[in-house]
């Protein structure tokens, strides 16, 4: 007997949107069909012809817990995720303490278990902690990174020698290395030259596209992605799973596009690099500071092309909240990062409505591909998959007063988005009409492949 049936749902089936019904049993989808016959069911939800899609998987969030909980914690961050249609997140390591050893990993997992209302994975950091990487993988780390190649929030950047050694260990483990690609030498030199320039645009000048491109090239070389004598990319000499976080520059996107022709590399883009540009410094000032920084309008358009042509595999929020007073200082003192987990899907569903991206492609980059990269039984509305489902609502303006993050502000204020009418996690409603339904701790830890159980409690 199904626990839940969703009827009158508009689903993407065989590349077309069709009316269908979904049956859910024991937290998983048991059947999808035009009409599902059942004698008994615990609950029926009438979607009333609304679009129904898989819950998004945001593989790049910073929920700031432990240590920085005045900015965000696992409860508020996961509430923001649920209200925005994100049912699974992967948290990154630059908390206090940073997630770089077994004790810090266990502490973060304990906090998440008590508070999160969405399912979660936890990435482990890479610093001079190479002796702990195997242990962290065995504890269930989803992957490693973001591995910072230049200074950013948390000060976890590493040099190329450590990165090369880490790649060897991560390759042997079969894990994913998630790279924050910016060159530290270029950053330091340009920050020194620009230190007297206080206009917000100076931040973008201090971390130019060349900085990202050089870092991407060095990572590709370290990972064994080499060019042959005729200048074509050859198959990697290493079997390293490589994922580039928040690609923001046309030049680095071109390098990744070339490498992907013969190698298995993945990369992500953020909504702030798709929807904002250096033009927005005038409106946002230091609120628009993030790493990597905003780019020009032409680069923004190139990122959209990379998203649509398949070069970019994932959209991730890089949700990195700071309180508005912290950001309201000069450009060099302001912390880098913007909130975004709650607005990711609303903005992207609006982009579908405006024909900037197809619905099929959106579901690939927000659900299917993230699940594939991190080996999750999620991301598809089909029998056997976890019942993480979003029923889309109507278009409304993004208002800071209606958002759930502790940050209390958004760089997308006044823009239009399509927010969920309902968000369902493993067959249970966790958010409805912008109200949080789930209790703290509903979310479940999803370990990486190094931990030999499927899920906590399984």
N, C-alpha and C positions, 0 to 999 in steps of 0.2 A: 504494500500500500504506500503510495507517495506521501511524503510529509507535506509537500507543497507543489501546487501546479500554478504556473503562470500562463494565462490564456490571453488571446488577442494581442500577442507580441509581434512586433515587426523585427524579424531577424535577417541578417545577411546570410543567405543560403545560395551556394553556387553562383556567387558574384551578383545576386539580385536580392533586393529586400522583399521578403515574403511574410505573410501572416503565418504564425505557428504557435504551438504550445510547448511548454517545457515542464517536465516532471522532475522533481528532486526528492531523493531518498537518502537518508543518512549522510547528508552534507555533500552528496555528489549528484550530478545530473544522471538520471536513469533513462530518460527518453526525450526525444525531440521529434515532433510530428505536427502535421496539419491539425489533427484532432486527436487528443489522447483520451482513451476511454478508461474510466476508473469507477469502481463502485463506492469506494471510500477514499477520502483525502482529508488530512488535518486542516489544510487551509488552501483557498484559491485566491490568487491575486489577479485582478483584471487590469492588464496593462493599457487597455482602451486604445489600442493602435499605436502606442508609443514605441519608439525605437528601443530595442533591448540589446545590450552588448556585453561582452565579458568585462569584469572588473579590471581596471588598469593595474599594471605591475610597475611601480616606480622604483627602478633599480639604483636610484641615487638620491638619498635624503640625508640630512643632518638634523636629527631630532634633539641634539644638544644634551642628551641625558645619558650618563650622569655629568655633573659638574657645572653645567651652564643652564640650569633649569629656569632661570629668570627669563631666558629667551624662548624656550620651548621645553617640553618634556614628552615622554612617550604617550601620555594620555592626550594632551592637546594636539600634538603632531598627528597622532593617529585619528583623532576626531576630524582634523582638517582633511586628512586623506579620505576618510569615509564620506564626508560631505561633498567631496569633489569627484567621487567615483573611483578612487584608488583603493583596492582591497588587499594589496600586498606591497610592502616596501622592503628595500634593502638599505640599512643604515651604515654610514661610513665612519671611519675610526677617529676623527679628530675631536673627541670629547675630552673631559678631564676626569679621570686619567684617560689618555689615549688608549685605544683598544689594540695593544701591541704585545700583550702577554696573557697567559691563561687567567690570572687573577682579574685583570681588567675586563676580559671577555666575559667571564662568569658574572661579574658585577653588572655589566650592561645587560646581559641576558636576564638577570634577576629583575632588574628594573622594568624591562620590556614585558616580562611575563606578568607582572603585577598590574601594568597600566595600559598596554596597547589594546586597542579594539580591532585592529587589522592584523593580518598575518605578517610575519616579519622574518627577514634574514639579517645577519650581522656580518659585515665585512671586517676583516682584520687588517691592521695597518702594517706598513713596512718601513722600518727605520734601521737602526743598527741592531735590530732584534732578530737577526736571521736564525739564531738558535731556537727561537720559539715558533717559527712558521709551521713546522710539522705538527707541533702540539696544538696550535690554534686551528689547523685544518682538522685535526682529530676531534676537537671540541665542537665542530660544526660550522666553522666560518663559511659563509656563502662564497667568498672569494677574497682576494687581497687588493686593498686600495679603497679610495683612490690613493695611488702612490704618487706623492707630490714631487715634482721635479724642480719646482721653484717655491719660494716662500709664499705661504698662504695662511689662512686661519688655522691655528694650532701648531705651526712651526714644525711640521713633520717631513719637510723636504729632504731628499736624499741625493747623494752624488752618483755619478754614473758607475763607479766601481761597485757600490752597494747594490745599485739597480741590477747590474750584470749578475752579481752573485745571487740576488733574490730571484731573478728569472730562472736560474738553474734549479733552484729548490722548488719554485712554483710549477715549473715544467714537470719535474719528477712527481709531484703530487697530483698532477692533472687538474689543477685549479685554474681559475681565471685571474689574470693580472689586469687590474683596472688603472689606467694611467691618466694622471693630470699632467698634460704635456705643455710645459712652458720652460724656457731655458733660464736658469738662475743667473748666469753671467750677464746675459743681455738685460735682464730685469734690474740687477744691481747697478749696472753702468748707466742705464737710462734714468733710474730713480735719482741717482746722484746728479745727473745733468739737469733734471727737471724739478729738483727739490724746492726751488723758489716759485714755481708756477702753481698757483692754487686753484685755477679753474678746473672743474671736474673732468674735462676732456684730457687733462694731463695723465690721468690714470690709464686711459686707453693708449696714450702715446708711450707710456712706460712699459707696456706689455703688448708690443705690436704683433701683427700677424707673423712676422719673421721669427719672433720668439717661439711661437707655437710650432711653426714649420720646422725649425731646427730641432726642437725637442722631439717631434714626431719622427723626423729622419734618423735621429740618434737611437730612438727606441727600435725602429725597424731594423737598424743595423745590429743592435745588440741582440735582437730576437732572431737574427739570422736571415732576415729578408733582404736579399742582395740583388744588385743589378748585374746583369751579365755584360759581356764585352760589347754587345750591340745596344746596351743601355735599356734593355727590357728587364722587368722584374722576374726573378727566378724563384722557384719554390724554396720555402724557408728551410734552413738547416736544422732548426730546432722545432720541436712539436709543442710550442707554447701557445696557450689560448690567450689572445691579446685583445683587450677592449679599451678603446680610447674614450675617456669621459669628455663631455661638453665641448666637442669640436666647434671652433668659432671662426676659423680663417679659411678663405678660399684655397690658399696654397697648401695647407695641411690636408684639406679635404681632397685635393687633387692627388697628393701623395698616397693617401689611404685608398682612393679609388684605383690607382694603378696597382698597389700591392694586393688589393682584393681580387684582381683578375686571376691570380694563381695561388692565393693563400687565404686561409680562413681567419680574417680579422673582422672585428665588429667595432662600431663606434656609435656614439649618441650625440644628440643635439638637445638643447634646452629651449623651453618656450621663450625665455628672455632674449635669446639670440635670434629667435624667429620673429618675435613681435616687437622688439625694441631695437633701437640703433643709437648711434652717437647723437642723433637729433633729440633724443629724449633726455639728455643731460640738462637741457634748458628747462624742462618741465620738472624733472626729478632731482636735479643736483646730485648730492652725495648719496642719496638713496639708491641711485643707479650704479653704485660701485659694486662690482663682482669680479671674480677671477675664473676664467679669462674675461676680459672686459668687453663692453659693447663695441661693435664694429660699425662700419659705414653701411649705407643703404644697399649698395651693390653687393657687398658681402652677405648681407641679410638675404637678398634674393638668390644668391648662389647656394646658400644653405637650404632654402626651400627646394631648389632644383636637386640638390644632393639627397634630400629626403624623398623626393618623388621618383628619382631614378634608381633608388635602391642602394646607393652608396652608404647612406646613413641608415642604421639598423633599428635604432631605438630613440624614442623621445623620453627623456628623464628630467625631472624638475630641478635637480640640484637644490632642493629646498634647504636654504641656509639662512634661517631667521636671525635677525638682530632687532633690538628695540629701536624705535624711531629716534629717541634722544641720543642713543649711541651713534647713530648715523649722521646726526645733525651737527657736524663739525667740519673741519677742513678735509679735503679729499685724501690727504696722506694719513690723517689720524682715523678717519672713519673705517670701521671694519667692512670687509668685503663679503657680500652675500645678500640674497633677496629671498623672501618666502615665495613658494610656488606650488606646493603639492596639491593645494585645494583648487587652484585655477588651471592646472595642466589640462585636464580633460574638457572642462567647459570652453576654454579657448580653442582647443583643437576640434571639438565638435562644431564650434562656430566656423572654424576654417573649412570643415567639410561643407557646411551650409553655403559658404561663399565660394566653393569650388577651388579652393587652394590645395586640397588634397582629397583623394577618394576615401570613402568610408572603409573600403577593403584595406587600403594602405595604412590608414589610421589604426585599425585593429591589429595589423601586423606589427607596427612599431610601438604600440602601447601595451599589447597583451601577448600575442603569439611569440614574437621574437625575444622579449625579455624572459618568457618562460623557457624557451629553447636554450638560450645562452646559459641559464642557471639551472637547467634540468628540473623544472617544476611541472607538476601535473595540473596545470592551470592555463588560463589564457585562451580557452576555446569553449564555446557553448556546444558541447557534444557529449554523448553518453560516456561515462567513466571519468569525466573531468570534474574537478571541484566546482561546486555551484557558487562561484563568485560572479555576480550578475549586477548590472546597472540598468535601471529603467530611466531613460532620459526624460527630462522635464522640458520646460519652455525657455525661450530666450529671456535673459534678464541682465541688467547692468551689474557689473562687479562692484560691490560696495564693501568697504572695509568693515562696516558695522555688522555684516552678516557672515564674516569669516571667523574661523575657529582657532587660528594660530595665535599664540601669545604675542607674536610680533605686532599685531594690531594695525598693520598697514599692508598695502600691496602696490607694486609698481604698475599694475593693470587697472587701477581705479578708473571707473567710468567706461571701460571697454565692455563689450557684450560677450556673454558666454552662455552656454547651454549646460546648466547644472542638473544633477540627478534629481529625479522625483523620488527615487528609492535606490539604496545600495544594499546588496545582499552578500553576505560572506558565509561561505559553506552552508548555504540554505537558510541562514538566519538574517533577518533584517537588522542592519546596524545603523542605518540613517534613513530618515524619511522626511521629505519636505523641509530639509535643512535642520532637522532636529536629530540629535544623537539618541539612538535607541539602545545600543549595546552597552553592556556593563564593562567596566575596566577589566582587563584580563581576557576578553573574548579572543583576542588575537593569539595565534599559535606560532611558535618558533618553527621555522623551516630551515633545517640544517643543510649545509653543503654536502657534497658527495663523500667527504672524509668521515662523516659520522654514519655508522652502518645501521641506522634506523630511518624509516621514511619520515616520520614526524614525531615530535614529543608525545610520549604516551602511547605510541603505536607498538 
